[in-house]
Amino acid sequence: MASPTAASCTLDAAAAARNLICRDTTAAAHLKLASIFVIFLTSAVGIAGPVLLAQLFRGKPLYDKAVLVIKCFAAGVILSTSLVHVLPEAYASLADCAVSSRHPWKDFPFAGLVTLIGCLLALFVDITATEHIGHGHGGGGGGEAGGGDLGKQSRGLLRLESGEGEEEESRGAREEEEELMAKVKQRLVSQVLEIGIIFHSVIIGVTMGTSQNRCTIKPLVAALSFHQIFEGMGLGGCIAQAGFRLRTVAYMCVMFAVTTPMGILLGMIIFWLTGYDDTNPNALIMEGLLGSLSSGILVYMGLVDLIALDFFHNKLMSSTPRLKKTSFVALVLGSASMSILALWA
């Protein structure tokens, strides 16, 4: 009687035989070149949409509420990306019979372990940066003018509290400092979130770039286009609320838009130079570990820095029950829209 591992490998061999029929290097290359431009365009539209809308409606009565609802939709997209897309793919890579039949990969659930490490790493960065900001030595990251302003606000607050200002001014200064701290925190969230998404995007791009299966690539282009739109909306909503300078906003948008296309191009170059096989055990291990790490970062950012922060620590949401319900609906819609895409990508 064949062992479960042997049976699994036999099934994988049968799948490989079917894939051989669809293997067409020339047709795959044409599809990938077209996908570079299509995915770049959809990524740019996805991330620029919330940012441009925020600029158009800034200062309007409903601006703060609209940004909060967009951010909750974004949180749902990010959480679904990590749990429905990234983590299952990482697990599947490490569970492939070419990997799971070898030590130590068959002895321990490394996908879960590395996801945990990703969560703890994101927490460590969060704690370190928050302490740094709290002591008045750090700023808004990315060269933003925030740390100096924060230091001035802190010193002004100290003078007011020492009796040089009136009590009302002291309260106002304290509220301004809290608002500035919240904005600096939001900038940190946006930057760490983009790092996690870039990990994921590079993996997607390189995997697609090295594939020579035209039957897989064709539907994947359409699915990834929608995937990038929703993921871009998620990140764009966070960037819009962070209040970065125009140069930093443009840089973050461009970085997101080009990461997956550059990953596809890199994958094509790797295949052309080395004849890289995306079913190679070492490739699967690297893909699984990076995917798990990315998933851990995104899970932490989605639950702690987006959902918990807004639903439990946002004054506007706490004072408006109807807004809280609307935000929850937006969260569910963001999660559902990204989860449905898992049927194709």
ChimeraX attribute file (.defattr): number of C-alpha atoms within 10 A of each C-alpha:
attribute: neighborCount
match mode: 1-to-1
recipient: residues
	/A:1	5
	/A:2	8
	/A:3	8
	/A:4	9
	/A:5	14
	/A:6	13
	/A:7	13
	/A:8	15
	/A:9	16
	/A:10	14
	/A:11	13
	/A:12	15
	/A:13	12
	/A:14	12
	/A:15	11
	/A:16	12
	/A:17	11
	/A:18	11
	/A:19	16
	/A:20	12
	/A:21	11
	/A:22	15
	/A:23	16
	/A:24	15
	/A:25	12
	/A:26	11
	/A:27	16
	/A:28	24
	/A:29	19
	/A:30	11
	/A:31	15
	/A:32	27
	/A:33	15
	/A:34	12
	/A:35	24
	/A:36	20
	/A:37	13
	/A:38	16
	/A:39	25
	/A:40	21
	/A:41	17
	/A:42	20
	/A:43	29
	/A:44	21
	/A:45	19
	/A:46	27
	/A:47	28
	/A:48	25
	/A:49	16
	/A:50	24
	/A:51	23
	/A:52	13
	/A:53	15
	/A:54	23
	/A:55	11
	/A:56	11
	/A:57	14
	/A:58	14
	/A:59	10
	/A:60	10
	/A:61	9
	/A:62	10
	/A:63	15
	/A:64	15
	/A:65	17
	/A:66	17
	/A:67	21
	/A:68	23
	/A:69	23
	/A:70	23
	/A:71	29
	/A:72	31
	/A:73	27
	/A:74	29
	/A:75	32
	/A:76	28
	/A:77	29
	/A:78	31
	/A:79	26
	/A:80	27
	/A:81	26
	/A:82	26
	/A:83	16
	/A:84	18
	/A:85	21
	/A:86	25
	/A:87	25
	/A:88	17
	/A:89	18
	/A:90	26
	/A:91	20
	/A:92	15
	/A:93	24
	/A:94	26
	/A:95	20
	/A:96	18
	/A:97	20
	/A:98	20
	/A:99	20
	/A:100	20
	/A:101	16
	/A:102	11
	/A:103	9
	/A:104	11
	/A:105	16
	/A:106	14
	/A:107	10
	/A:108	11
	/A:109	14
	/A:110	20
	/A:111	28
	/A:112	18
	/A:113	15
	/A:114	20
	/A:115	26
	/A:116	19
	/A:117	17
	/A:118	24
	/A:119	21
	/A:120	15
	/A:121	16
	/A:122	23
	/A:123	17
	/A:124	12
	/A:125	13
	/A:126	18
	/A:127	12
	/A:128	12
	/A:129	19
	/A:130	17
	/A:131	13
	/A:132	13
	/A:133	20
	/A:134	15
	/A:135	11
	/A:136	20
	/A:137	13
	/A:138	18
	/A:139	24
	/A:140	25
	/A:141	17
	/A:142	15
	/A:143	11
	/A:144	16
	/A:145	13
	/A:146	21
	/A:147	20
	/A:148	15
	/A:149	14
	/A:150	25
	/A:151	19
	/A:152	14
	/A:153	19
	/A:154	19
	/A:155	13
	/A:156	18
	/A:157	21
	/A:158	16
	/A:159	13
	/A:160	19
	/A:161	17
	/A:162	11
	/A:163	10
	/A:164	12
	/A:165	14
	/A:166	11
	/A:167	12
	/A:168	10
	/A:169	13
	/A:170	20
	/A:171	14
	/A:172	12
	/A:173	19
	/A:174	19
	/A:175	12
	/A:176	16
	/A:177	20
	/A:178	14
	/A:179	12
	/A:180	18
	/A:181	21
	/A:182	14
	/A:183	18
	/A:184	26
	/A:185	20
	/A:186	22
	/A:187	25
	/A:188	23
	/A:189	22
	/A:190	24
	/A:191	19
	/A:192	17
	/A:193	25
	/A:194	22
	/A:195	15
	/A:196	24
	/A:197	25
	/A:198	20
	/A:199	18
	/A:200	25
	/A:201	25
	/A:202	23
	/A:203	24
	/A:204	22
	/A:205	23
	/A:206	24
	/A:207	21
	/A:208	27
	/A:209	29
	/A:210	26
	/A:211	24
	/A:212	25
	/A:213	19
	/A:214	22
	/A:215	15
	/A:216	16
	/A:217	20
	/A:218	15
	/A:219	12
	/A:220	16
	/A:221	21
	/A:222	15
	/A:223	17
	/A:224	22
	/A:225	20
	/A:226	19
	/A:227	27
	/A:228	25
	/A:229	22
	/A:230	26
	/A:231	26
	/A:232	29
	/A:233	29
	/A:234	26
	/A:235	29
	/A:236	31
	/A:237	29
	/A:238	29
	/A:239	29
	/A:240	26
	/A:241	20
	/A:242	21
	/A:243	18
	/A:244	24
	/A:245	12
	/A:246	9
	/A:247	11
	/A:248	16
	/A:249	18
	/A:250	13
	/A:251	12
	/A:252	20
	/A:253	23
	/A:254	16
	/A:255	14
	/A:256	25
	/A:257	26
	/A:258	21
	/A:259	23
	/A:260	29
	/A:261	28
	/A:262	18
	/A:263	23
	/A:264	27
	/A:265	20
	/A:266	19
	/A:267	25
	/A:268	25
	/A:269	16
	/A:270	16
	/A:271	18
	/A:272	11
	/A:273	9
	/A:274	8
	/A:275	11
	/A:276	16
	/A:277	16
	/A:278	19
	/A:279	16
	/A:280	11
	/A:281	18
	/A:282	13
	/A:283	15
	/A:284	21
	/A:285	23
	/A:286	15
	/A:287	24
	/A:288	26
	/A:289	22
	/A:290	21
	/A:291	31
	/A:292	31
	/A:293	27
	/A:294	29
	/A:295	34
	/A:296	28
	/A:297	26
	/A:298	32
	/A:299	26
	/A:300	23
	/A:301	25
	/A:302	25
	/A:303	15
	/A:304	14
	/A:305	21
	/A:306	22
	/A:307	23
	/A:308	13
	/A:309	13
	/A:310	21
	/A:311	16
	/A:312	11
	/A:313	11
	/A:314	13
	/A:315	10
	/A:316	15
	/A:317	20
	/A:318	14
	/A:319	10
	/A:320	11
	/A:321	11
	/A:322	11
	/A:323	17
	/A:324	21
	/A:325	13
	/A:326	16
	/A:327	24
	/A:328	18
	/A:329	16
	/A:330	22
	/A:331	22
	/A:332	17
	/A:333	17
	/A:334	26
	/A:335	22
	/A:336	15
	/A:337	17
	/A:338	24
	/A:339	20
	/A:340	12
	/A:341	18
	/A:342	14
	/A:343	9
	/A:344	12
	/A:345	18
